[in-house]
Amino acid sequence: MPSIPTRRARTTLAALALIALPAAAAIGWSVHDRTPLDGAWHGVVLVDTVEVPFRFEIGERDGALVASFFDGDRRIPSAPGTRDGTTVVFTYPSYAATLTARVVEGRLEGQYARGTRPPLPFRATRTAEPAAKVIDAATVPSIAGLYVIPVQSPKGETAWRFIVRQQGADVTASILRVDGDTGALTGRFDGTRFVLSHFSGARPLRLDVSRNADGTLTLVQNRSKTLTAIEAGTAGLPVPTDSAQHTIITDRSTPLRFSFTDLDGRVVTDQDPRLRGRVVVISLTGSWCPNCHDEAPFLVELRRAYHAQGLEVVAFSFEEAEQLADPSRLRAFVAQYGIEYPVLLAGLPSDAPSLLPQVSHLDAFPTTLFLGRDGRVRATHTGFPSAASGEFYVRAREQMTATVERLLLEGATE
């Protein structure tokens, strides 16, 4: 029979419990709820009334909880999170977003707040993902390949690309527009259609894909907009916009002039000593723009590879009004990607055409301008695809790199 603690022993245990209280709070755990949160979760956000499922994971780093979204294989982690009782809070500074959720009987329920955009209701279950329905492999239609989606977009496009990779019932896909893609849409065949989705902290999208008898695909976006995808190479299809031709240089004879402030309030002009006599890549970007997040790591890599040969990169960041007043999200964007090149506050996104009259069709972010050593705009590239676009991602990197190499070989004039 266990012995009964003495009065001295009971007093000692009470003192130890009081000491443990601040220690528990320091690591973000409630003494009333020690439910572990680390591991894989199956997350869902609601876009209007449409459920968009996604991969979600909580882990521990340096004693703090970190929650990660995913874009394909790329992890997008939060800043160190906090836990107070049954409430957990994770922030994503480079998105200016906050995920707040309560632990309810092993589930997470809350919302994902995105600055000025409407918050998204959020929930997650502890299982990695719902049990997959057993599908007879013989009933799974093959949809792998490259397709063209006829459209009439506000940017003047007449076609987008739909890129599909398939392994059995599992599919990874992406819709590629002139400004970039949707990120990696992942999912599987449910016996009737392929249910694909994406949410990486940005770009929530559900795509239901059905194969038709004539080989075309019907795509239903967030259960509201229907598109048709036709196998590439089919006669009579419209041609997707060429990213190297969409943004047009209207004045090739005059050097590009600009004067904007950096994040420390210093004025930077085209006459800055860091830029004179160099090939300059100017990224028209914004920390609000998912495709700009796709491009930034490439520009960091490009600068490191060619800076010693005479390349400089400059970001003209077009932000919403609250970020122009306090660019905290932009600072986090710079820190996240290790950006070492000048980042300048250029204005509102709608200001880009008037601030850069030497180019037209400035209606997509990102847009990249390539300046020769004489400061003249020599080439443009609209948009940037993510790795989810496969060969088109590789091709964009190769084309932009080739443009830089060509300009580095030239002198100040043609």
N, C-alpha and C positions, 0 to 999 in steps of 0.2 A: 504494500500500500504506500503511495507517495507520501512523503513527509510534508507537514504543513509549515510554510515559511514562518520564521520568527518575525517579531515586530521590526527588528533591525533589518532583516532581509527584505521585508516588504518596503521599508523606507528606502533602501538602496535601489530596489527595482523601480520605484516611482521616480527617483532622481535620474536614473538612466533613461527612463522614458521621456522626461522633460528635455534631456540633452539631445535625444534622437529627433525631437520635433523639428528644430531648425535645420538639422542635417537633411531630413526628408524633404523639407521645403526647398532647400538649396539645390537639390537635383531635380526639382520639378515634379515630385510625386506627392500625392495626397496621402496622409496616413490613413485615410478612410477608404481609399481606392488604389490598390496596387496592381490593377489589371495591366499586364504587359501589353505594349502596343507594337513592339518591333516585329517586323516580318512583312509578308506580302498581303495585300488587301485587294479586293475587287471594288473599284470606285465607280460612282455614277454621278454625273451632274445633269440637271434638267435645263434644257434650252427651250423656253416656253413650256410645253408639256412633254417634250421629247427626251427620253432617257439616252444619254450618251455615255456608254461604259468605257472605262479606261483602266490601265494598269497603275497601281499605286503601291508605294512601299515606305515603311517607316523603319528607320534604323537609329543607331546611337553613334554620335561622333563627339569625342572629347567630353563625355559625360552628359551630352545634351541630345534630345530627340531631333531628328532631321527627317522630313517627309519629302519624297521624290516623286515627281511625275516622269513620264518617259515619252520620247519621240523616237519610235523605233527602238534602237539600242542605246540612244543617247539619254543620259540621266539628267534631269533638271531638279537639283536639290533645293530645299528651303534654307533660310538662315536657321540657326539654332532655335528650336521651338520652346514653348513653355507649357507646363501642365499645372493646373490648379484644380485639385479635386477631379471632377469628371470632365473638365473643359481643357481642350488642347488648342493652341494657337500656333500657326506656322506662317511666316511671312516670306514673300518672294520679292525682294527689293527691286530687281531688274524688271519686274512686271508691275510694280507698285500694287501688289495683290496680297491679300491676307485670307488664309483658310482658318476658320473657327469652327470647332466641332465639339460635341458632347459625346462621351462614352455612354451608350445606352444599351445595357444588356449585351455587351460584346460588340455592338455596332458603333459606327461613328455617324453622327447626324449634325449638319450645320449648313454653312454657306461659304462660298468662295467670292470674296468682294474684290472688284477690279477697278478701283478708283472711281472714275466718273461713269463707268459702264454699269448696267444693272447687275446686282449680285446673282450668282448661280446657286440654287439649292444643291446641296452635296450630301451624299451618304456613301458609306463603305461597309462591306461585310468582311469578316475576319478571314474567310476562305480566300485562297489565291484567286479563284474565279469560279463561277457556277459550274457544276458538273456538266461536262460536255455531252450532248446528245450523241448516242452511237449512230453513226451514219454509214450506210453501205457504200463503200468506195465506188461501186459501179454506178451509183445514182448521182455522184457529184459531177456537175458539168465542168468542163475545162473553160476557163475564161482568161488564162494567162496570155499576155501579149501587150501590144501597143494599140491604142484606139484614139480616134479623133471624136471630139464632142462639138458638133456645130452649135455656135452661140452668136448672139449679138450683144457684146458687152459694152458698158459705158466707155471703155478705153478704145473702142473701135475694133476689137478682136472679132473674128468670125469663127474661130475654133480654139478649143483647148485640147490638151492631151490627157489621156487616161492611161496610166502605166500600171500594169498588174503583174505581180509575181505570185505563183501558186505552188503549194506543196500539199497534195491531197485535198482535204477539205479546208485547209488553212490558206489565207490570202493576205498579202501585204500590197497596198496600192497607194496611188497618189494622183490627184488632179493637178496638172501643171498649167498655169496661166502665164501671161507675160510678166507679171510682177513676182511670181514665185509659185510655190505649191502649197498644198493643204497640210504638209507634214505626212507622216506615215499613218495611213489608215489600215488597221489590222482587224482581223476577225475570221469567221469561218462560215461554212455552209450549214444551215440549220435544217436542211431537208426540203426547203422550198426556195430559199434565196440565200445569198451571202450577206451577212450583217457585219459591216465594217464600221470602225469608229476611231476617233482621234481626240485626245485632250492632253496637252502637255503643259497646262497652265495657260494656254492660249489656243485659239482656233478650234473650239469644240465643234465637232461635226460627226453626225451619224449618216452613213451611206448604205442604203439597202440596194443590192445589185442582183438583177435577175437576167438570165440569158434567154433570149427569144429564139424562136424557131429559125429565123433568118440569120442568126449569128450575131445580131446586134445585142447590146446590153441596155437595159433600162436602169437608170440610176435615180434613186429618190433621196434627196438631201433633206435631212431632218424632217422627213415625212411631209414635206410641203412643196418642194420644187422638184420637178421631174426633168431629167436630161436623157438624151440618147447617145450612146457611144457606138461608133462604127469602126470596124477593124481598119487600121491604117493601111494604105495602099489600095483601098477601094476607089474605083474611078469616080470622079466628080466631087470628091470631098474638098471642103475649104481648107486653106493652109494656115496652120497656127502662126501667129506673129513672130517674126524674127527679132530676138532680143537686141541684136546689134543694129537694127534698123528702125525700131519704134520711136526712140527719142532722136530728134533730128537737129543737127547743128545748122543754125540759120546764119551764123557769122563766123567764118573760119579765118578771117583776116586779122581780127583784133584780139589781143590777149584778154583772158577772162579777168575781170576786176572784181574784188570783193573786200569787204571789211566787216568782220563779225567779232564778237567777244568770245573768249574761251571760258571754261568753267571757273577760272579764278578772276574773271572780270577784265582780263587784259585784251586789248584790241589786237587782232591778227588780220593782216591784209595780204594781198597777193605779193607784196614786196617784202614779206618776212624773210630774213636771211636763211631760214630753214628750207625755203621753197625756191629761191632764185637759182636759176640754172639747172633745176632738177626736173625730171619727169614727175608729174604730180597726178595721183589718182584721187579724185574727189568723190566721196560717197554721200549722196543725198539720202539721209537716213532718218530714223526716229526710234527712240526706245520703246514706243508703243507698237511698233511694226514687227510682227513675227518673222517675216522674210528678211528683215534687217538683222534680226538675231541669227538667222542662218548665214548671212554674208559676213558678219563681223569676224568670226574665227579665220575665215579665208583671207581677209584683208590683213589681219595680224600676221598670218603666215607669209603672205606675199611681201609685206614690208620687211620682215626679218630676212627673207631670202635675197632681196634686191636693194636694200637701203644702202649698202656699201658701194653699189654700182651707180647710185644717183637717183633712187626712187624715194619719194615721200608720199604718204597718204594723209588726207585731211578729211574729216567728217563734218559735213554741214548738217547739223541735227535740227530737224523741223519738229517741234514739240507742241503739245497742247498748252493753253495759256497758263495753267497752274504749274506745269513743268518749266516753262520759261521763267516764272517767278521764283521757283524753288526746284532746281533740276535734280532732285534726290534720286529719282528713278534712272536718269541718265548717268549719274555718278555710279550707281550700282551696275548699270550696263557696261560702263568702262571698266570697272573693277572685275566683273564676271569674266570678261574675255581678255583681260590683260592688255588693254589697248594702250599703246605708247605714243601713238601719233596724235596730232592736235584734233580736239573735238570742239567744235564751235557752235554756239547757239545762233541759229540762222533766222528763226521766226516760226510762224504757224505753218502747218503743211500747205495751206492754201496760198501762202506767200511765195512758194517756190517759183512759179512761172514769172512773176513780176521781178523777182530778185535776180533771175538768171535769164535775161531776154535773148541771150545768144543761142539758146536752145529752145526747141518747142516740143510739144507732147510730153511735158513734165507732169504726168498724171499717175505715176507709179512709184512706190517706195519698196526697195531701194532703187535708185538710178545712179549709175556710176559714169563719171566723166573722166576722160583720159587727156591730160594736158602734156604737150611736148615741152622741151626745155625752154621754149620761147613763150610759154604761158598760154598758147592757143589751144582750144579744144580740138582734139584730133580724132576722137572716137567716143562712142557712148555704148553703154550696156544697160538695158532695162531689166530690173528684177534680179532675183537670184534663187535658184532651186535648192532644196535641201537634199541630203543624201537619199531621201525616199524616192527621188526622181531618177536614181540610177545613172544611166549613161548621160542623161541631160545635165546632171550635176557635174559629172566628170568633164563633159564638153564645155560647160560654162567656165569652169576653172581653167581649162586649157586655153580657151579663147581669150580670156582676160589676161592670163599670163603671157600669151603670145603677143598681145597688144603692148604690154609693158616692155617686153624684150625688144620688140621692134623700135619703140620710141627711145629706149635707152641707147640703141645703136646709132640713132640719128643725131645730128647736130642741132643747133638752135633754130635752123631753118631747113625746109625740105630741099 
